[in-house]
Amino acid sequence: MSAHSNFVSYAPLSVILILLLELNLKNVSYLCIPIAVLFFVGRLLHFRGLMNFKKTKNLKLRVVGMHLTLWPFLIGAFLLLYSALFVPIFGKL
């Protein structure tokens, strides 16, 4: 059950984060694709780690998946904060 609730809580947040990045960083929107790919790969590894845990008792894939799930949030939050503080809203006046 916790695997499903984990995905349900992180997936909508990542979609909202990527949407906000697309809207705020129009000139550097190419950064959204690696963030989305990192999140997707992280979720796949987390899932694979959960499925293999009963057989191998190894948490390495799950831990790597958790890191790859959380790093896009940190990178995206930093980029949004940077765009809010240092990118002018109306451009050159």
Backbone as ProteinMPNN parsed JSONL, in Angstrom:
{"seq_chain_A": "MSAHSNFVSYAPLSVILILLLELNLKNVSYLCIPIAVLFFVGRLLHFRGLMNFKKTKNLKLRVVGMHLTLWPFLIGAFLLLYSALFVPIFGKL", "coords_chain_A": {"N_chain_A": [[0.799, -1.202, 0.0], [1.927, 1.28, 0.731], [3.654, 1.811, -1.341], [2.02, 2.536, -3.466], [0.774, 4.83, -2.451], [2.985, 6.428, -2.163], [3.764, 6.919, -4.827], [1.45, 8.207, -5.715], [1.53, 10.552, -4.272], [3.906, 11.81, -5.108], [3.929, 11.968, -7.954], [1.872, 13.838, -8.977], [2.915, 16.206, -7.872], [5.367, 16.413, -9.187], [4.516, 16.833, -11.811], [3.253, 19.317, -11.548], [5.466, 20.841, -10.745], [7.108, 20.675, -13.063], [5.423, 21.919, -14.881], [5.319, 24.525, -13.782], [8.018, 25.202, -14.072], [8.207, 25.203, -16.873], [6.524, 27.351, -17.464], [7.747, 29.511, -16.144], [10.444, 29.573, -16.907], [10.954, 30.273, -19.758], [12.97, 30.687, -21.638], [14.887, 28.806, -21.05], [13.701, 26.275, -21.157], [14.502, 23.786, -21.865], [15.633, 22.537, -19.747], [13.657, 21.216, -18.422], [13.141, 18.701, -19.48], [15.345, 16.886, -18.758], [14.862, 16.896, -15.99], [12.329, 15.739, -15.799], [12.916, 13.227, -16.873], [14.78, 12.232, -15.015], [13.102, 12.018, -12.772], [11.253, 10.096, -13.716], [12.913, 7.833, -14.213], [13.835, 7.452, -11.623], [11.449, 6.733, -10.309], [10.916, 4.324, -11.618], [13.148, 2.771, -10.839], [12.746, 2.747, -8.093], [10.361, 1.302, -7.945], [11.255, -1.136, -9.033], [13.111, -1.843, -7.097], [11.407, -2.249, -4.923], [9.965, -4.473, -5.813], [11.93, -6.429, -6.063], [12.815, -6.776, -3.496], [11.8, -8.755, -1.789], [12.939, -11.079, -2.779], [15.765, -10.653, -2.894], [16.51, -9.158, -0.661], [17.753, -6.71, -0.772], [18.308, -3.3, -0.71], [19.357, -1.456, -2.469], [18.547, -0.607, -5.106], [16.116, 0.586, -4.503], [16.883, 2.696, -2.825], [18.486, 4.201, -4.566], [16.516, 4.841, -6.387], [14.871, 6.425, -4.758], [16.569, 8.601, -4.325], [16.858, 9.545, -6.969], [14.279, 10.315, -7.355], [13.89, 12.408, -5.579], [15.907, 14.308, -6.162], [15.195, 15.703, -8.617], [13.126, 17.332, -7.595], [14.497, 19.004, -5.837], [16.29, 20.292, -7.587], [14.474, 21.505, -9.35], [13.073, 23.175, -7.559], [15.147, 24.893, -6.803], [15.681, 26.113, -9.303], [13.235, 27.407, -9.766], [13.187, 29.179, -7.601], [15.457, 30.685, -8.19], [14.614, 31.833, -10.607], [12.536, 33.38, -9.655], [13.817, 35.23, -8.022], [15.958, 36.413, -9.475], [15.451, 36.754, -12.203], [14.164, 39.156, -14.279], [10.772, 40.29, -14.206], [9.298, 41.766, -16.121], [11.142, 42.034, -18.107], [13.52, 44.126, -19.827], [13.137, 47.443, -18.914]], "CA_chain_A": [[0.0, 0.0, 0.0], [2.71, 2.51, 0.808], [4.259, 2.078, -2.644], [1.039, 3.261, -4.267], [0.581, 6.173, -1.907], [4.207, 7.154, -2.448], [3.676, 7.381, -6.206], [0.325, 9.128, -5.834], [1.887, 11.849, -3.705], [5.014, 12.439, -5.82], [3.689, 12.192, -9.386], [1.232, 15.134, -9.267], [3.834, 17.302, -7.53], [6.368, 16.558, -10.243], [3.852, 17.44, -12.97], [3.081, 20.74, -11.223], [6.803, 21.439, -10.775], [7.554, 20.801, -14.448], [4.581, 22.949, -15.479], [5.8, 25.83, -13.307], [9.303, 25.469, -14.717], [7.939, 25.564, -18.268], [5.918, 28.676, -17.533], [8.645, 30.547, -15.634], [11.745, 29.588, -17.582], [10.666, 30.073, -21.179], [14.201, 30.673, -22.432], [15.682, 27.613, -20.735], [12.762, 25.188, -20.877], [15.153, 22.508, -22.139], [15.989, 21.921, -18.463], [12.522, 20.45, -17.904], [13.198, 17.311, -19.95], [16.161, 16.05, -17.866], [14.224, 16.779, -14.678], [11.262, 14.745, -15.944], [13.53, 11.911, -17.084], [15.311, 11.801, -13.718], [11.977, 11.593, -11.939], [10.703, 8.852, -14.266], [13.868, 6.756, -13.944], [13.809, 7.238, -10.18], [10.251, 5.971, -9.948], [11.086, 2.953, -12.109], [14.095, 2.074, -9.975], [12.098, 2.551, -6.795], [9.434, 0.19, -8.14], [12.04, -2.355, -9.21], [13.67, -2.162, -5.792], [10.344, -2.809, -4.089], [9.583, -5.795, -6.301], [13.032, -7.371, -5.859], [13.225, -6.817, -2.095], [11.441, -10.033, -1.169], [13.867, -12.11, -3.246], [17.189, -10.391, -2.652], [16.715, -8.408, 0.592], [18.702, -5.655, -1.098], [17.601, -2.026, -0.855], [20.14, -0.499, -3.262], [17.746, 0.002, -6.175], [15.098, 1.444, -3.896], [17.544, 3.906, -2.339], [18.843, 4.992, -5.75], [15.25, 5.369, -6.896], [14.432, 7.532, -3.897], [17.424, 9.762, -4.613], [16.511, 10.083, -8.282], [12.956, 10.924, -7.25], [13.951, 13.659, -4.816], [16.793, 15.302, -6.762], [14.486, 16.646, -9.507], [12.394, 18.325, -6.808], [15.458, 19.994, -5.334], [16.781, 21.075, -8.728], [13.359, 22.336, -9.813], [12.816, 24.223, -6.574], [16.234, 25.863, -6.932], [15.481, 26.879, -10.535], [12.098, 28.308, -9.575], [13.615, 30.235, -6.689], [16.373, 31.53, -8.955], [13.85, 32.632, -11.572], [11.728, 34.362, -8.924], [14.648, 36.268, -7.417], [16.959, 37.061, -10.309], [15.016, 36.999, -13.559], [13.176, 40.248, -14.246], [9.426, 39.874, -14.634], [8.877, 42.463, -17.335], [12.266, 42.23, -19.001], [14.154, 45.441, -19.718], [12.187, 48.571, -18.954]], "C_chain_A": [[0.842, 1.267, 0.0], [3.393, 2.827, -0.518], [3.302, 2.865, -3.528], [0.859, 4.682, -3.742], [1.819, 7.036, -2.135], [4.154, 7.73, -3.863], [2.585, 8.433, -6.361], [0.667, 10.499, -5.261], [2.988, 12.55, -4.498], [4.712, 12.774, -7.272], [2.972, 13.514, -9.668], [2.129, 16.329, -8.934], [4.882, 17.506, -8.619], [5.759, 17.183, -11.49], [3.661, 18.943, -12.74], [4.418, 21.462, -11.272], [7.275, 21.665, -12.204], [6.717, 21.853, -15.178], [5.037, 24.345, -15.061], [7.149, 26.19, -13.917], [9.106, 25.879, -16.171], [7.394, 26.985, -18.374], [6.88, 29.781, -17.11], [9.941, 30.661, -16.408], [11.57, 29.333, -19.071], [11.937, 29.959, -22.012], [15.044, 29.422, -22.187], [14.767, 26.438, -20.39], [13.347, 23.821, -21.209], [15.617, 21.829, -20.852], [14.862, 21.063, -17.904], [12.599, 18.98, -18.314], [14.105, 16.464, -19.079], [15.55, 15.882, -16.48], [13.12, 15.726, -14.733], [11.831, 13.345, -16.126], [14.118, 11.381, -15.784], [14.205, 11.294, -12.808], [11.432, 10.25, -12.41], [11.618, 7.666, -13.99], [13.908, 6.439, -12.449], [12.608, 6.435, -9.734], [10.357, 4.533, -10.428], [12.039, 2.153, -11.227], [13.51, 1.808, -8.598], [11.125, 1.372, -6.87], [10.183, -1.133, -8.24], [12.656, -2.796, -7.883], [12.644, -2.743, -4.843], [9.991, -4.231, -4.511], [10.664, -6.84, -6.043], [13.401, -7.553, -4.39], [12.918, -8.159, -1.436], [12.407, -11.138, -1.562], [15.289, -11.883, -2.739], [17.485, -9.747, -1.307], [17.74, -7.287, 0.421], [17.928, -4.37, -1.379], [18.311, -1.028, -1.774], [19.31, 0.174, -4.349], [16.703, 0.949, -5.61], [15.706, 2.76, -3.408], [17.946, 4.8, -3.507], [17.589, 5.603, -6.356], [14.721, 6.518, -6.065], [15.26, 8.788, -4.154], [17.06, 10.388, -5.953], [15.102, 10.654, -8.318], [13.049, 12.288, -6.575], [14.852, 14.721, -5.454], [16.09, 16.212, -7.77], [13.677, 17.696, -8.761], [13.338, 19.403, -6.289], [15.975, 20.89, -6.452], [15.688, 22.02, -9.224], [13.047, 23.465, -8.849], [13.892, 25.297, -6.635], [16.039, 26.724, -8.176], [14.306, 27.845, -10.417], [12.444, 29.464, -8.647], [14.545, 31.206, -7.398], [15.591, 32.422, -9.927], [13.009, 33.688, -10.865], [12.568, 35.509, -8.401], [15.481, 37.071, -8.41], [16.543, 37.312, -11.747], [13.953, 38.086, -13.525], [11.836, 39.808, -14.826], [9.048, 40.49, -15.97], [10.009, 42.679, -18.324], [12.903, 43.598, -18.789], [13.11, 46.524, -19.839], [12.863, 49.804, -19.524]], "O_chain_A": [[0.492, 2.235, -0.675], [3.683, 3.991, -0.796], [3.724, 3.762, -4.258], [0.799, 5.63, -4.525], [1.704, 8.252, -2.284], [4.467, 8.902, -4.068], [2.773, 9.431, -7.056], [0.137, 11.508, -5.728], [3.002, 13.78, -4.554], [5.203, 13.784, -7.775], [3.427, 14.261, -10.534], [2.103, 17.343, -9.632], [5.243, 18.64, -8.935], [6.414, 17.98, -12.162], [3.885, 19.744, -13.647], [4.5, 22.577, -11.787], [7.79, 22.737, -12.523], [7.245, 22.597, -16.005], [5.131, 25.245, -15.896], [7.396, 27.351, -14.243], [9.766, 26.801, -16.65], [7.768, 27.731, -19.278], [6.834, 30.88, -17.664], [10.481, 31.759, -16.546], [11.991, 28.297, -19.584], [11.972, 29.211, -22.989], [15.833, 29.032, -23.047], [15.03, 25.697, -19.443], [12.751, 22.799, -20.87], [15.962, 20.647, -20.876], [15.093, 20.261, -16.999], [12.164, 18.108, -17.563], [13.681, 15.382, -18.673], [15.706, 14.829, -15.861], [12.989, 14.913, -13.818], [11.286, 12.38, -15.59], [13.97, 10.197, -15.48], [14.354, 10.263, -12.152], [11.176, 9.363, -11.595], [11.148, 6.606, -13.577], [14.006, 5.274, -12.063], [12.725, 5.556, -8.88], [9.936, 3.614, -9.726], [11.771, 0.996, -10.904], [13.756, 0.757, -8.006], [11.075, 0.544, -5.96], [9.802, -2.124, -7.617], [12.713, -3.989, -7.586], [12.959, -3.626, -4.045], [9.747, -5.093, -3.666], [10.351, -8.011, -5.828], [14.226, -8.409, -4.07], [13.697, -8.641, -0.614], [12.671, -12.041, -0.767], [15.932, -12.798, -2.224], [18.629, -9.791, -0.856], [18.489, -6.961, 1.342], [17.003, -4.359, -2.191], [17.905, 0.131, -1.848], [19.361, 1.395, -4.499], [16.441, 2.004, -6.187], [15.1, 3.82, -3.566], [17.768, 6.017, -3.45], [17.603, 6.755, -6.79], [14.18, 7.483, -6.607], [14.727, 9.897, -4.195], [16.964, 11.61, -6.068], [14.768, 11.408, -9.233], [12.351, 13.222, -6.969], [14.589, 15.914, -5.305], [16.369, 17.411, -7.779], [13.549, 18.827, -9.23], [13.001, 20.587, -6.305], [16.085, 22.104, -6.283], [15.947, 23.194, -9.487], [12.784, 24.59, -9.273], [13.587, 26.485, -6.531], [16.212, 27.941, -8.114], [14.372, 28.971, -10.91], [12.036, 30.601, -8.885], [14.429, 32.419, -7.222], [15.871, 33.614, -10.051], [12.79, 34.771, -11.407], [12.094, 36.643, -8.338], [15.692, 38.269, -8.219], [17.243, 38.035, -12.455], [12.951, 37.956, -12.822], [11.776, 39.059, -15.801], [8.532, 39.802, -16.851], [9.853, 43.433, -19.285], [12.831, 44.159, -17.696], [12.295, 46.519, -20.762], [12.234, 50.856, -19.639]]}, "name": "protein", "num_of_chains": 1, "seq": "MSAHSNFVSYAPLSVILILLLELNLKNVSYLCIPIAVLFFVGRLLHFRGLMNFKKTKNLKLRVVGMHLTLWPFLIGAFLLLYSALFVPIFGKL"}
